[in-house]
Amino acid sequence: MLRHQLAVALRERPRAHSGLTWPVRAWLALLAGTVSAVLRLAWENESWGYRRIHGELAVLGIMVAPSTVWQILKDAGISPAPAPRCGVASSSRSAARRWIASRTGVADTP
């Protein structure tokens, strides 16, 4: 048998195992736990975005990239970055306007 024929025969022989190998199965099990943790945090805290969820997972010791959290939320049909209700800048501007109005007696209403 020629070397080429032997290589072809070895490549095309049936494999003893079918399906996934152990490391891949273990990785999928870890990923399933991560997905459930991401979805639970997103469900319990609707105002959190993917970066906040990523930070909470890091505190819990679950190491996952922010882009993975974003993809998990997107695949689940959850908005990865919900619209902010009232930002810090707008609330501080309105507080500043109220303070100036109380000190000067001039009501500046936009």
N, C-alpha and C positions, 0 to 999 in steps of 0.2 A: 504494500500500500504506500502510495506516495505521501509525502508530508502534507501536501495540500488536501488530499483526500481525507487524511486523518483529521485535519483541522475542521473540515466541513462536517465530518461524521460526529466529532465531539461537539460542535456547535449546534447541530440539529438533533442531538439525542434528547429524549424526554428527561425532564428534570425530576428529581426524587421528591421535591417539595412543591406544593402548589400554593398559590396565594402569596401573602406577604410574609416577609421574614420577621424574626422576633424584634429587632430594633425598630422596624417600621411600625409594627403593631404597638409597641410601647410608646412610640412617639405619638401615634394617633390617640392613644388613651390619654396621654398628657394634654394633647390639644383639645380633646373633648372636655376635660376638666377646666381648661382655660376658657373655652367658649362658654361653658355654663357660668363661670364666674363673671365674665364680661357681660353676658346677658342679664345676670341677676343684678349686678351693680347698675346697669342701664335702666332696668325696670324699677328698682327701688329709688333711684335718683334721676328723675326725668330731666332735670335741668343741667345735668353734667354732660360735658362733651367728651370726646374720645381721649383728649389729653388728660383730663381729670381722672377718668377711669383708669388710664395707663398709670398715672401716679399712685392711685390707690392700690392697684395690683402690685406695683413695685414695693409699697409699704408692706403688703401681705407676703412678699417674697416670691411672687409669680413674675418671672422675667419674660416679658413679651414686648415687642416693638410697638410704638404708637401706630404705625401703619397697619399692623396686624389687628389691633383693636378697631381701627377705622374700618377695615375690610370685614371683620366679624359683624359689626353693627350694620354696615351697608348690606351685607348678605341677609341679615335678619329683617331688613326693612325698617330699621330704626335710623333716624337722622343722626349721623356721627357728630354734628355740631349744631345743636339746637339754637334757634335765634335768641339773642339775649333779651330779657324782659326790660330791664332798666339798667343801663350801664353806669359805671362809677362816674364817668365824665358828665353825663347828663344830670345825675343826682347832685353832684358837687356844684355844677353850674347853677342849678335851681336854688341850692342852699346859699350860694354866694349872692344870688339876686335877692333872696329874702333878707340876708344879713345887711346888705347895702340899703335896702328899702327901710329896714328898721332903724338904721343909724341916720339916714338922711331924711327920711320922711317922704321920699319920692318913690312912688310905685312904678316900677319899670316892667310892664307886662308885654311880652312879645306877641 
